[in-house]
Amino acid sequence: MMYREDSFFTLTSAGQIGLAVLSVLLAVCLFLFARALFITCAVRGGFRSWGIRVSISLALYWSFLWLSPQLYYLYYQAIIEGLPWQIVVQTPPSPVDAMTTLAFSGSNTLSEHSKALLGWGLLIYGIVARPAAR
């Protein structure tokens, strides 16, 4: 099994389910936010170009890579006793770091591969989305 040593499997079943639910909720929120931005751009500025939508998708993905570790750390604080309060957000990822994740060239973990799938999903959504003007 590729992910046998992944830290996900050190969690209890309830912890794993909670982490999966959190990840799905964050992804859904990201896609809904992308959709809202696509519609806003189309309505306000007439930007219907897929290039604008892909740029928005990349910006959202980059923001997720940068800020989501704090959300996940808060989840781990809730399920693991004794974790100290701290800020785990680092400096923003470089474009090379983001592209490395998108290319599945990072570490062989569920987290890295899930982030890559999320990134590709956002990019594809940016290309195929057809936000209707209200």
C-alpha positions as CSV (number, residue, x, y, z in Angstrom):
1,M,0.0,0.0,0.0
2,M,1.5,3.3,-1.1
3,Y,0.3,5.3,1.9
4,R,1.1,2.7,4.6
5,E,3.3,5.1,6.6
6,D,1.0,8.1,6.2
7,S,0.2,10.0,9.4
8,F,-3.5,9.8,8.5
9,F,-3.4,6.1,9.7
10,T,-2.1,7.1,13.1
11,L,-5.5,8.7,13.8
12,T,-8.4,6.8,15.3
13,S,-11.3,5.9,13.0
14,A,-13.3,8.9,14.2
15,G,-10.3,11.1,13.7
16,Q,-9.8,9.9,10.2
17,I,-13.5,10.4,9.4
18,G,-13.4,13.9,10.9
19,L,-10.3,14.8,8.8
20,A,-11.9,13.5,5.6
21,V,-15.1,15.5,6.4
22,L,-13.0,18.6,7.1
23,S,-11.1,18.2,3.8
24,V,-14.3,17.7,1.8
25,L,-15.9,20.8,3.4
26,L,-12.9,22.9,2.7
27,A,-12.8,21.7,-0.9
28,V,-16.5,22.5,-1.4
29,C,-16.1,25.9,0.2
30,L,-13.2,26.6,-2.1
31,F,-15.2,25.6,-5.2
32,L,-18.2,27.7,-4.1
33,F,-15.9,30.7,-3.5
34,A,-14.4,30.2,-6.9
35,R,-17.8,30.1,-8.5
36,A,-18.8,33.3,-6.7
37,L,-15.7,35.0,-7.9
38,F,-16.2,33.8,-11.5
39,I,-19.8,35.2,-11.4
40,T,-18.7,38.5,-9.8
41,C,-16.0,39.0,-12.5
42,A,-18.4,38.1,-15.3
43,V,-21.1,40.5,-14.0
44,R,-19.0,43.5,-12.9
45,G,-16.3,43.5,-15.4
46,G,-17.5,41.4,-18.2
47,F,-14.6,39.0,-17.8
48,R,-15.8,35.8,-19.3
49,S,-12.4,34.6,-20.3
50,W,-11.3,31.2,-19.2
51,G,-7.8,32.8,-18.6
52,I,-9.3,35.0,-15.9
53,R,-11.1,32.1,-14.3
54,V,-7.9,30.0,-14.3
55,S,-6.0,32.8,-12.7
56,I,-8.6,33.0,-10.0
57,S,-8.4,29.2,-9.6
58,L,-4.6,29.4,-9.2
59,A,-4.8,32.2,-6.7
60,L,-7.3,30.3,-4.6
61,Y,-5.2,27.2,-4.8
62,W,-2.1,29.1,-3.8
63,S,-4.0,30.6,-0.9
64,F,-5.2,27.2,0.2
65,L,-1.7,25.8,0.2
66,W,-0.5,28.7,2.3
67,L,-3.3,29.0,4.8
68,S,-5.0,25.6,5.2
69,P,-2.2,24.2,7.5
70,Q,-3.6,26.4,10.3
71,L,-7.1,25.0,9.8
72,Y,-5.9,21.4,9.9
73,Y,-3.7,22.2,12.9
74,L,-6.8,23.5,14.8
75,Y,-8.5,20.2,13.9
76,Y,-5.6,18.2,15.3
77,Q,-5.7,20.4,18.4
78,A,-9.3,19.3,18.9
79,I,-8.6,15.6,18.6
80,I,-5.1,15.3,20.1
81,E,-4.7,16.2,23.7
82,G,-1.9,18.5,24.7
83,L,-1.1,20.1,21.3
84,P,0.0,23.7,22.1
85,W,-1.6,26.8,20.6
86,Q,0.6,28.0,17.9
87,I,0.6,29.5,14.4
88,V,1.8,26.9,11.9
89,V,1.3,29.1,8.8
90,Q,4.7,29.7,7.2
91,T,5.7,32.0,4.5
92,P,3.6,31.7,1.3
93,P,4.6,28.8,-1.0
94,S,6.7,29.8,-4.0
95,P,5.2,29.2,-7.5
96,V,7.7,26.3,-7.8
97,D,6.3,24.7,-4.6
98,A,2.8,25.1,-5.9
99,M,3.7,23.6,-9.2
100,T,5.6,20.7,-7.6
101,T,2.5,19.8,-5.6
102,L,0.3,20.1,-8.8
103,A,2.8,17.8,-10.6
104,F,2.5,15.1,-7.9
105,S,6.2,15.6,-7.3
106,G,6.0,16.3,-3.6
107,S,6.1,13.8,-0.9
108,N,4.1,10.5,-1.3
109,T,1.4,11.3,1.2
110,L,-2.4,11.5,1.1
111,S,-2.2,15.1,2.0
112,E,0.1,16.1,-0.9
113,H,-1.8,14.0,-3.4
114,S,-5.1,15.4,-2.2
115,K,-3.8,18.9,-2.6
116,A,-2.7,18.1,-6.1
117,L,-6.1,16.7,-7.0
118,L,-7.8,19.8,-5.5
119,G,-5.5,22.0,-7.6
120,W,-6.3,20.2,-10.8
121,G,-10.0,20.2,-10.0
122,L,-9.9,24.0,-9.5
123,L,-7.9,24.5,-12.7
124,I,-10.3,22.3,-14.7
125,Y,-13.3,24.2,-13.1
126,G,-11.7,27.5,-14.2
127,I,-11.5,26.2,-17.8
128,V,-15.0,24.7,-18.1
129,A,-17.1,26.9,-15.8
130,R,-19.6,29.0,-17.6
131,P,-20.8,31.5,-15.0
132,A,-24.1,33.0,-16.1
133,A,-24.6,36.7,-15.6
134,R,-27.4,37.5,-13.3
